[in-house]
């Protein structure tokens, strides 16, 4: 008798568990079907480029090309040539090249350096960044033999010869995608990674703050 009672109780529990499982399964399936029916999907959603990676804005597909970076470099140095060309009064044109073509991080460091230099009565001031646009060459300056490397979705590097007549200077730019265009983060002399301008600027600020 006890054995029969045990069997009946066990069967009852199995039936209850089975019913409960089926109810949960049906409920889950119904919920998913309901969600899919109520959701509205954009047919072109999966064709759109992912414009954010780890919270950082990256270049859209039409700007994530070597050609796009090359065009921007040529545009930058065309403006550099205009800015450094003598105006009607014999002075250089007052153009904010840094504001137009350098990253926010670069400009922030530059502002800090100018404040430090203004307060500094003794010792060497940081002045290397003052000649970076033309390296002291006459304008117009022209970037030639531009080679671009796409590093990540928002970083590119470009090496080229900046020339002015018979004068020329090998240079390397690191550019970030910022404010919907490629902007210069730093300058390097080709083959000398220790001369990274933004690194030197940051070191100067830390040592003199």
GIQUI-V980327 format. One record per run of one state. SS is the DSSP state (helix for helix, strand for strand, loop for the rest). FROM is the first residue (numbers start at 1). LEN is the number of residues. If there is no record, write none. Layout:
{{SS:FROM:LEN} {SS:FROM:LEN}}
This chain:
{{loop:1:1} {helix:2:37} {loop:39:6} {helix:45:3} {loop:48:4} {strand:52:2} {loop:54:2} {strand:56:2} {loop:58:8} {helix:66:19} {loop:85:1} {strand:86:1} {loop:87:5} {strand:92:1} {loop:93:4} {helix:97:5} {strand:102:1} {loop:103:1} {helix:104:16} {loop:120:8} {helix:128:4} {loop:132:10} {strand:142:11} {loop:153:2} {strand:155:10} {loop:165:2} {strand:167:12} {loop:179:2} {strand:181:9} {loop:190:2} {strand:192:1} {helix:193:3} {loop:196:1} {helix:197:12} {loop:209:1}}
